[in-house]
């Protein structure tokens, strides 16, 4: 039986949650990062993290996903480098704790919200009706590569400049011990970037 504190925690997360809750979606690939396997190459689309034609929401299947474990207080660094300087990575980190009982490949909707918690209670497989559990992805941080991007971003998006176009580094202190999940995709690509094909982004995670 859930404790009162757990129920209160669920209630607070529920108030923060943002999800269209139309179609539970399974990410095609989720790479689990470990100290021994701390690098992977993601395959993502130029507007995967945020698409202006989609109300600035992102697309689950046009982005790529990763998970890692962290201890409370650890400083986590996620470095993303695109093979094309005009391709600007955007990324959001979520925490999937004890309230999240679904497989980590399941996302509440085909759309992703970059600046808020995403949750879906009693999720089910849309094709078979099979119960999947509760999906609770607590928002932690986000940002996008702002170097040489053109035009004003969405007001809620955090621009990160480091002088290198095509590179993004997210750094944060883990607020809880457990499993973290993050999504990476493209945002505000340069005019010469092909928006109809996937682009390669090298992702490396370190913890101190």
C-alpha positions in Angstrom: 0.0 0.0 0.0 1.3 3.4 -0.9 2.3 5.7 1.9 0.8 9.1 2.4 4.1 10.8 1.4 4.2 8.8 -1.8 0.6 9.7 -2.6 1.4 13.4 -2.0 4.4 13.1 -4.3 2.2 11.6 -7.0 -0.3 14.4 -6.5 2.3 17.1 -6.9 3.8 15.4 -10.0 0.2 15.2 -11.4 -0.2 18.9 -11.1 3.0 19.6 -13.0 2.4 17.1 -15.7 1.9 18.1 -19.3 0.8 15.6 -21.9 -1.8 15.4 -24.7 -2.3 11.8 -23.6 -3.5 10.7 -27.0 -1.3 7.8 -27.9 1.2 6.1 -25.7 4.4 5.8 -27.8 7.4 3.5 -27.6 10.8 5.0 -28.5 12.4 3.0 -31.3 15.8 2.9 -29.5 16.9 3.7 -26.0 20.6 3.5 -25.3 21.6 2.8 -21.6 24.8 4.7 -20.7 27.2 3.3 -18.1 30.7 4.3 -17.0 32.0 1.6 -19.3 29.8 2.5 -22.2 29.5 6.3 -21.9 29.4 7.2 -25.6 26.8 6.6 -28.3 25.9 8.1 -31.7 22.3 9.3 -31.9 20.3 9.4 -35.2 18.0 12.4 -35.1 16.0 14.8 -37.3 16.6 18.5 -37.6 13.3 19.4 -35.9 13.0 16.3 -33.7 13.4 18.2 -30.4 11.2 21.0 -31.3 9.2 21.6 -34.5 7.7 25.1 -35.1 5.1 23.5 -37.3 4.0 21.4 -34.4 3.5 24.2 -31.9 7.2 23.9 -30.9 6.6 20.4 -29.4 9.0 17.7 -30.2 8.6 14.3 -31.9 9.4 11.1 -30.1 10.3 9.2 -33.2 12.3 12.0 -34.8 14.6 12.2 -31.7 16.8 9.7 -30.0 16.8 8.6 -26.3 19.2 7.5 -23.6 19.1 6.5 -20.0 21.6 6.4 -17.1 21.7 5.9 -13.4 22.9 8.7 -11.1 23.3 9.2 -7.3 21.8 12.2 -5.6 24.4 15.0 -5.6 26.4 13.7 -8.6 27.3 16.3 -11.2 26.2 14.9 -14.6 27.5 16.2 -17.9 25.9 15.3 -21.2 27.9 16.5 -24.2 26.4 16.4 -27.7 28.3 17.1 -30.8 26.7 17.1 -34.3 28.7 16.1 -37.4 27.2 19.1 -39.1 27.9 22.6 -37.6 24.5 23.9 -38.8 22.6 21.1 -37.0 21.7 22.4 -33.5 21.0 19.8 -30.9 18.3 20.3 -28.3 17.9 18.1 -25.2 15.7 17.5 -22.2 16.5 15.4 -19.1 13.8 13.6 -17.1 13.8 11.5 -13.9 11.9 8.1 -13.9 11.7 7.2 -10.2 9.6 4.9 -8.1 6.3 6.3 -9.3 7.2 5.3 -12.8 6.3 1.7 -13.3 6.3 1.4 -17.1 9.2 0.3 -19.3 11.5 3.1 -19.9 11.0 3.0 -23.7 7.4 4.1 -23.3 6.6 7.8 -23.6 3.1 9.3 -22.8 2.5 10.7 -26.3 3.9 11.0 -29.8 4.7 14.6 -28.9 7.3 15.5 -26.3 7.2 18.4 -23.9 10.7 19.9 -23.4 10.1 22.1 -20.3 7.7 20.2 -18.1 7.0 16.8 -16.5 5.2 14.3 -18.8 3.0 11.7 -17.2 0.3 9.2 -18.0 -1.4 7.1 -15.4 -2.6 3.5 -16.2 -1.0 3.6 -19.7 -1.8 0.8 -22.1 -0.5 -0.5 -25.4 -2.6 1.2 -28.0 -2.6 -1.8 -30.3 -3.2 -4.7 -27.8 -4.6 -3.0 -24.8 -1.9 -4.5 -22.6 -1.4 -2.6 -19.4 2.0 -0.9 -19.2 1.8 0.8 -15.8 2.3 4.5 -14.9 4.6 6.7 -17.0 6.1 9.5 -14.9 8.9 11.5 -16.5 9.8 14.2 -14.0 11.4 17.2 -15.8 14.9 18.0 -14.7 16.6 20.4 -17.2 16.8 21.3 -20.9 18.7 23.4 -23.4 19.6 23.8 -27.0 22.7 24.9 -29.0 22.3 28.6 -29.6 25.5 29.2 -31.5 24.7 30.7 -34.9 21.0 29.9 -34.6 18.7 32.4 -36.5 15.4 33.8 -35.3 13.8 34.0 -31.9 13.3 30.8 -30.0 10.3 29.8 -28.0 10.2 31.9 -24.8 10.5 28.9 -22.5 13.5 27.4 -24.2 17.0 27.8 -22.7 19.6 28.9 -25.2 23.2 27.6 -24.4 26.1 29.3 -26.2 29.7 28.0 -25.9 31.1 29.4 -29.2 30.8 26.1 -31.1 28.0 25.6 -33.5 26.6 22.1 -33.4 27.7 21.4 -29.8 25.5 21.3 -26.7 26.5 20.5 -23.1 24.0 20.0 -20.4 25.4 20.0 -16.8 23.3 19.5 -13.7 23.4 18.1 -10.2 21.3 15.0 -9.8 18.4 15.8 -7.4 17.6 12.2 -6.7 19.1 8.7 -6.9 17.8 6.5 -9.7 17.2 6.3 -13.4 17.3 9.4 -15.6 16.2 9.5 -19.2 17.0 12.2 -21.8 15.9 13.0 -25.3 18.0 14.6 -28.0 16.9 16.0 -31.3 17.4 19.0 -33.6 16.1 22.6 -33.3 16.5 25.7 -35.6 18.7 24.1 -38.2 20.7 26.3 -40.6 19.1 26.7 -44.0 21.5 24.3 -45.7 20.7 21.4 -43.3 18.7 18.7 -44.9 15.5 18.4 -42.9 14.3 15.2 -44.6 17.1 12.9 -43.4 18.5 11.8 -40.0 21.7 13.4 -38.7 24.4 11.9 -36.4 25.0 13.4 -33.0 27.8 12.0 -30.8 26.6 11.8 -27.1 28.9 11.3 -24.1 27.9 11.2 -20.5 30.2 11.7 -17.5 29.5 11.9 -13.7 31.5 13.3 -10.8 
